[in-house]
Amino acid sequence: MYEHDVIVVGAGGAGLRAAIAAQEAGADVAIVSKLHPVRSHTGAAEGGINAALREGDSWEDHAYDTMKGSDYLGDAPAIETLCQRSPYEVIQLEHWGMAFSREEDGRVSQRPFGGLSFPRTTYAGAETGHHLLHTLYEQVVKRGIEVYDEWHVLNLAVTEEERPEDRTCHGVVAYDVATGELSGFKARDGVILATGGPGQAFDHTTNAVSCTGDGQAMAYRAGVPLEDMEFIQFHPTSLPSTGVLISEGVRGEGGILYNAKGERFMFEHGYASNDGELASRDVVSRAELTEVNEGRGIEDEYVHLDMRHLGEERIIDRLENIVHLAEDFEGVDATKEPMPVKPGQHYAMGGIETDENGETCVSGLYAAGECACASVHGANRLGGNALPELIVIGKRAGYHAAGKEMEPAKIETGQRGEYETATIDSPVELGEGGSPGDAVADGGAVAAGDPADPDTVLNATVRAEQDRIDELLNKEDGVHHSEVRSKVQQSMTRNVNVFREEDRLKQALRDIRDARDEYQNVKVMDPSRTFNTDLLQTIETQNLLDLAEAITVGALARREFRGAHWRAEAQERNDDEWLKHTMLSWNRGSPELWFRPVILEGENKTYEPKIRSY
């Protein structure tokens, strides 16, 4: 058993920032990550970091833009915390040596981004996330923070009281990829989940293969509610062949979208008559797919993104990485010809319910970054708001977990208001292939043991995970996890995409139920105990099953059009009935659906929902 004050799971931007903050607060902190830190998916973020840094801009304007972008489903306390603190955290990064792009007068550069009323997106070329990751990792190394890299966390060690609010997280169980060792990691003060999103639930995604929503699934099974999971962002500019992201920075610098007729459709077809290509991402994605569906797409699949008019010098100076991506994956010289682009799954606005300090309803358990939902993004995230969330909420979670006094949270977690079970006219329960108590089906959701004895709880969780691994490795025959995963990914992309219809959502739930049945017979083909990625991907597939179901149940339940969630049967926003968060709690394998009010009361104002247009 390994023991530290604070255990951070995941080594992307949120995890690294949380670890630095916990260390600053005096904690003995360690990072446990299935990837080496600089391979984390934060490195794929291209566009920039929103921060009100310049004269003429303010955090209040940033907060208003963010609330409007969220389609009024964001919680004001979290949004205002994000916008107030982002400038300080960006300046801190600059002091730590982050290589921001700069103007001739030496100031860090800022560019326009979609949905912003001021050009407040600070960036480092088109590799902002890469530079952020390396800057934070330098600080981790400098401070001597211990990193257990290529240790795959399988479960949380949580007590088993009936009410999640009475439970305590005492640590995690992780698998050493190199040696096959399974061990407990005891956290004396707190565990912080920073494990990223569930992008691999879809087969056309900008996300890395490592983005399997592990932290979300583990917290969900441990009793923490998942919030607003139906809100999935589809980025309007991904490369058709691979899903590789083409930064919003291209449009921020002046890139133009054209259809097959050469029309600048964002303006000419009235999708966003004022902001055009710089409308929010949900608006642009729907516009592109509408063009394709109405026969104005190129090869009935994509549209063109053109930046040739910017000139080669400016392109190479600010967007060089994009030129390489277009050439490597599509064979296109973006300085001389337009790039093919189409919407791709990109980001999960929902996640583990937390307050603005990253704290969940389970004592000692925190979450930050894309895996979490403090509701700073609501129904739609603005480009450039993901990275400030990592560094602002990550820092606060690190301080809080280490016991440093923070201002009281204004968002209460785990408080059920209007309650309703997920009795939706479609199967959402586990199939007949296994019971919720089955080690494979359930993943050892809550550890048995004396809640007064952390070691007992942790050891019981280790034993449960060892039983799960042994069961998977010792099956004589069965289906490979990739077959199960592929069916779910294809169904999610086909049925739970930008445009959603009730029959398709119900079909996705049927497909997920069938996949659960198949998963009961899953077999790991690699029998080895070292470097067994087949075993770990099989476990990740279980996480994707749980999260694909959560996304789809939320999408079926929410009968309105809000932000990234479009419903064919209800094509208007309905504030009277749906100005509330969709909450899902784990109930022995089936999601229970309930709702929590949106908090629109901010520090000095109340945000009144308005018609959202660009």
N, C-alpha and C positions, 0 to 999 in steps of 0.2 A: 504493500500500500504506500502511495505517495501522499504527502500532506502539505498543504499550504493554507494561508489565510483566505486567499481569493483564487478561484480557478476560472480562467477565461477560456471558453470553448470557441475556437475559431480565431484565425489570425489575419483577417482582412482589416479594412480601415477601422471598423467599430471595435473589433477585438483588440487591436494594437493600441488604439486610443484609450480604451477602458483599462488595459493593463498598465499603461503609463500613468494614468490618473490614480489607480489603486496604489501603485508604487510611490507616487508623490505623497499620498495620504499616509504612508508608513506601513503599508501591508506587505507581507511576503506573498508575492503574486506569481503565478505561473500560467502560461498559455499552453493549451492542449489543442492540437490542430491536425486534421487529416492531411493537410498540405503544408509544405514549407511556406512560411509567411509571404514571401514575394511571389508565390504562385497563386495567391488568393485572387478571387474574381474581382475584387476592387481594382486590380490592375487593368481590367478591361474598360473601366469608365473613361470616357474620352472627353466629354464636353467641358465641365468646369464646376465651380463651387459658387453658389449664389451668396453674396454678402453685400450689405449696404455700406460701402466704403467711401463713396465720393460725395462731394457737395452736390446738393440737389436730390439726393436719394436719402431714404430713411428706413429704419427697420419697420416702421408702421406701414410704409408702402409695400415693403416686401411681404409683410404679414397679410395685407389685404389681397395682394396678387396670389398668395398661396391659398388663402381661404376661397377666393374666387375659383382658382384652378381646381381646388378640391371639390367643387360643385356643392360647397357648404356642408360637406360631411366631415370636415376636419374639426378637431377640438381646439378651441381658441387658446387655452393655456399652453398646450404643446406647440402650436404654431408660433405663438409669440415668444416662447422660450427659444425656439429654433432661430427665429429672425433676430432677436435681441443679441444672442450669443455668437452667431456666425461670424460677424466681423472680428471679434476678439480671437476666435479660433483660427481664422485665416491669417491674421497677423502673427499668431503664435507659430503657425506652419512656416511663414516667411522667416521668422527669427530662427527656426530650426534648420533653415537652409533649403526649403522647397524652391525648386527652380521655376517660378512663375514666369510666364511671358511678360514682357515689359514694353512700355511706351518709350519714346525717345527721351522723355524727361525723367525716366527712371521709375515711374510709378508702375505698379503691376497693371497689366492689361485687363480690361473687362469688355465683354461682348454681349450683344442682345441674344436672348433666348426666348423660346416660345412661352407666351402667357405672361411675360414680364413687362411692366410699365416703364422700366429703366434698364439700361444695359449694365446689369450688376453681376454677370457671370465671370468670375475670375478663373483663369485657366493657365495650363502649361501646354502650349501647342494643342495637339489632339490626343495627348497622353496624360491627362491630368491625374487620373486614378493611379497610373503607374508611378508617377512622381510622388503622389501622396503616400502610396504604400511603402516606397523605399525610404522616404523621409521619416515615417513613423517607425519603420523597422530599425533604422539607424539609432533612434532614441531607445528602443527596446534593448539593443545590443549594448549601447553606451551605459545603460543603467543596470546591466547584468540581470535582466529579467529572464527567468528560466523558460525555455520553450521546448515542449515535448512535440516535435514535429513528426508527422506521419504516425501519430497516435489517433486512431479513429474512435471517437466517442460513440458508444452504442446506447447508453441509457443514463438516466438521472437516478440518483439514490434519494428517494423521497419517501417519507413516512406515509402510512396508509389510513389516516383518519378519514371519516366519511366525508366531511366538508373540505374541499380544497383549501379554503382559507385557514384551516387548522393544521395543514401539512407543513413540513419543513424539508428543504432540500439540503442534504449533507455532503453532496459531492457527485461524482460521475464515475462511470465505468468505461474504460477505453481499451482498445486492442492495438498492440504495437504491430504495425504492418510488417516491419522487418523481421521480428522474432516470433510473432504469434502469441506473445505474452498478453494475458488478460489481467488487468489490475484495476483496483479502485483508486480514485483520486479524492481524498478527503478535503473538503473546504471548511475551514473553521468559521469563516465569516460569510461567504457567499459564492455562488456560481453565476457567471455572466455568460449567457448564450449570445454568440455573434456569428452565426453559422450561415447567413445568407438566405436566399430565396429558393422556391421550389420550381425553378424554370424547366427542369428536366421532366416535369409532368406533361410538357408539350414537345412535339417533335420538330417544330420550327421555332427556335429560340435563339436569342443573342447570348444566352447564359452558357457557362462552361459545363462540362459533364459532371463536375463536382457539385453543382447546385441542385441538391436533392432534398432540400428543406428539412435536414436532420433535426435541427434544434426545434423547429416548429412542431414536428411530429412527436418528439420526445416530451416537450412541454405539454402538448395537447393530451397525450396519454397519461401524463402525471397530474392532470386536473386543471391546468391553466386554460382558460377560454382562448379560442382563436377569434379574431375580430375582423370583420369586413373582408373575408377571404375571396368573395366573388369579384372584387375589384382588381383585375389583372391588366397591367398596362402593356399594350402592343405598340412598340416603337415604330414610327412610320418609315424609318429608313434602315432596313436590314438588307443584306445581299441575298438575292433569291436562292442561290445555290447552297449556301451554308448557314444563313442566319447571322453571319458576322455583322456587327454593328457598324453603321456609318453615322458618325457623331452629328448631333443636332447643331454642333458648331459650324457645319457646312452651311446650314440655312441661316445660322446666326451671322455668318460672314457675308451672306447675300446669295447663297445657293437658291436655285429656282426649280420647282417641280413642274414637269410637262407631261401631258398624256400623249397617246399615239397620234393625235391630230396636231400636236405642237401647241396645244392650248395651255396657258398658265392657269390651270383649272381651279386653284384655290380662290382666285379672284373671278375668273370668267364664268364659273359655274356657281358663284355665290356661297361657297362653303365658309369663307372667312374674308369678307369684303374689306375689312380694315387691316388685319394683320397678315393675311395670306399665309405664306409658308411658316410664319412664326405664331400661328394659333397654337393652342395647347395640343399635346400629342394625341389625345383621344380624337379631337376634331380632325386632325390631319390624317390619321390612320383610317377613320371612317370615310373620308373624302377619297383617299386612294383606292380603297376597296370598292367604293361606289363607282368610280371611273372604270375599274376593271369589270365589275359585274354588269355595267351598262354598255360594254363593248368598246370602251375607249382606252383600254389598257394595251400594253405592248406585249404581244404573244399571249394575250389573255391571262397575264400573270402579274405584271409589274408596271411601274411608271418610271420616268427618267428624272434623275436629280443632276442638275447641270451647274457646275461652278467654273466653267472655262472662262467666263467673262471677268472673273476676278483677277486673271493674269497669273502666269506661272510663278512669278516672284512672290506674290502674296500667298498663293496656295502652298508653296514649299515652306514659306516662313511660318504659317499658322496651321497648316493642315497636311503636313508632309505624310504623316502616318496613314491618312485616308487614301492618298495616292498609291501607297504600297498595298493596302488592303484591296483596293479595286483591281490593281494589276495582278496580284497573287491569286485572288479567288474568282475574278470574273474576266480576266484578260483585257481589262479596259484601262486606257491611259486617261485618267480623269482630268489631266491638264489639257487634253485635246478632244475629248468626247464625253458625253453624259454617262452617268452610272445608272445601272438598273437597281431599283429599290422596291421593296414591298414591306408591309407591316410584319413584325415578328414579335413573339412573346418576349417581354423585356424585364418586367418588374412586377412585384407583388406589393400593392399598397397595403393589404391586410397582413396579419400575422399574429404573433403572441401578444395578448393584451398586456400593456404596461402603462404606467403613469409617465410623466415627463422626466422622472429620474430613472427610468428603465426598470422599475420594480414591478413584479407580478404579484398575484394574490397568494402565491405559495411563498412562505417565509424563506429568505435566503436565496431566492431565485430571481435573476434579472435577465433582461434581454435588450439588445440594441442592434441597430442596423436594419437591413431588409427583413430579417427573420422576425422583427418586433413590429408592433403597431401601437405607438403612442398617439396615433392618428394625427400626424403632421401632414399627411398627404390626402386623407379622406378618400374620395372616389376617383381622384386623378392626381398623379404627381407631376409637378412642373419640372422640366429639365433643369438640371443644376441644383436641385434640392435634395438629391440623395447623398452627396458627399458631405454637405453640412450636417445632415442628420447623423452620419457616422461619427463625426468629430464632436458634435455638441452632446448628443444623447449618450454616445460611448463614454465620453469624459464624465458625465454626471453619474452614469451607472457605476463606473469605476470608483469614484469618490464615495458614493452611497454604500456600495458593497463593502468598502474598506472602513466604514463607520464614520466618515467625515460628515459633519453636520451640513445638511442642505436645507433650503427653504422647503416648507411642507408642500407636498404635491396637491394640486387642485383637482386632479383626475383620480377618482376612486376606482380600483380594480376589483373584479369579481363580484360586483354588486348587481344582483339580478333585479331588473325592473319588470316590465312586461315579459311574461314567460310563455313559451310555446314549444312543445316537442316537435321533432322533425317528422311529423306524420304527413309527409308529402306523398302524393299519389305516384310513387315510384320507389323501387327498392333502395334503401340506404343502409340496411343492416348487413352484417356479415353473412356470407353464403353458408350453405349447409356443410361446407368442407371442413369447418373447424369452429370451435367455441371460442368466445372472447377470452377465456382463461388459458387457451392453448399458447405455449411459449412462442411458437412461430407466428400465430395470428396476432397476438397481443404485444409481443415484444417485451414482456415482463413489465407491464405499465407502471405499477406502484410496488415498491419493494416491501416485503414483509419484515417485521422486526419491531423492537421496542423503540418507540419514538424518543425515549429519553437517552438512548444509547446510539450515537451516530455510527460507531464501528459496526454494531449489529446490523443496522440498516444497510450500510455500504457492503458488508460481506454478503448479506442476503441477495443484494442486487448483482454482485459479482457471480454468485452461484447460479442465479436465474439466467444471466447472459451466457454463462458457460454451457448450461443445459441447451439454450437456444442454438449456440454454435455447434454443439455436438449433434443435435438433431438434424441440423442442416447438412453437416458434413457426412453423417452416417447413413443417409437415405440411399437405398440401393438403386432406385430408379425414380424418374420424375421429369418434370418439365424444367427447362432452363429459364432463369429469371428474365432473360432478354426478350423472350417471347411474350411474357406477361407485361413487361414494361412497354414494349412496342405497341401492343394493342391499346393500352391506356393512353399513351402519347398520341397515337393516331386519332383515337376517339376524342380526346380533349381538343386537338387542333381542328378537327372536323366539326365538333358540336358545341364547344365552349370557347369560341373565338371572339372576334370583334362584334359580329352580329349573332345574337342569341335568340333561339326560338324554343318554346316550351317542349315541343316534341323531341327536338334534338337534345335538350338538356336531360330529359327523361331517358333518352337512348344512352347518353353518356353514363348515367347512373346504372343502367342495366349492364353496360359494358364493364364498369368498375366492379359491380357485383360478380360478374362472370370471372373477372380477373382475380378477385379475392378467392373464388372457388379454386381456380387453377393454382393460385399461390400456395394453397395447402399441400400441393404435391410438388412444390419446387425442390429442385436438387442442385447442390453445388457440384459442378463437374470437376473442379480442381480439389483434390483431397489433401493438399499440403497445408501446413500450419504457418508457413512463412510466405510473405509477399502474396497472400491469397486475395487478390483484388476481386476474384469471382465471388468469394464469400461476402466481401464488404458491399459489392454492388447488389447482391441478393438482399442484404439487409436494407440498403438504400431504397430498393424497389418497394419494400413494405412501407417505408416512409412516404413514397410518392403515391401509393394507393390511398393512404389515409388523407393526404393533402388534396389529391385530385377529387376525392369525394367531398371534402370540405368546401372546395372552390365551387363545385357543381351544385351542392345543396344550397349554398348561399345564393348562387345565381338563379336557381329555380324559385327560391323563396321571395326574392326581391322583384316585385312586379312593378317596375318603373324604369325609366331611362335616366340615369344619373352618372355623369363622368364617363368612365371607361366601360360602364355596364349599360349596354343597349338591349332592350327587349322588344321583339316584334309585336308582342301583345300589349305593350304599354309604352308608347313612344314619347311620353312626356315625364318630366320630373314631377313627383307628387310629394310636396313638402308636408301636406296635411297628414299623410299616412306613413311616409317613409323617411322623414328626417330623423333617423335613428340608426344606430350601429347594429349590424347583424353579428350575433355572438353564437359560437358553437362550443359546446362542452362535451367531453368524452363520457359516454355512458356505456361502459362494458362493450365497446365495439361499435356503437351506433351514435351518430351526432345528435345532441339535443340542441334545439334552436331557441334562442331568446334574444331580447333586444335591450339596448341601453341608449338613453337619449344622447344626442349630440350636444356638446357644450359650446355655445356660440358667444358666451359672455367672456370677454377678454379683460385685460388689466384696466383699460380706460374706456372701452366701448363694447357694444354688442354688435356682432356682425349679422346684418339682416340679409337673408337670402334674396338674391336678385336674379333676373334673367341673365344667363351667362352667354355672352356673345363676344366674338373677336373680329 
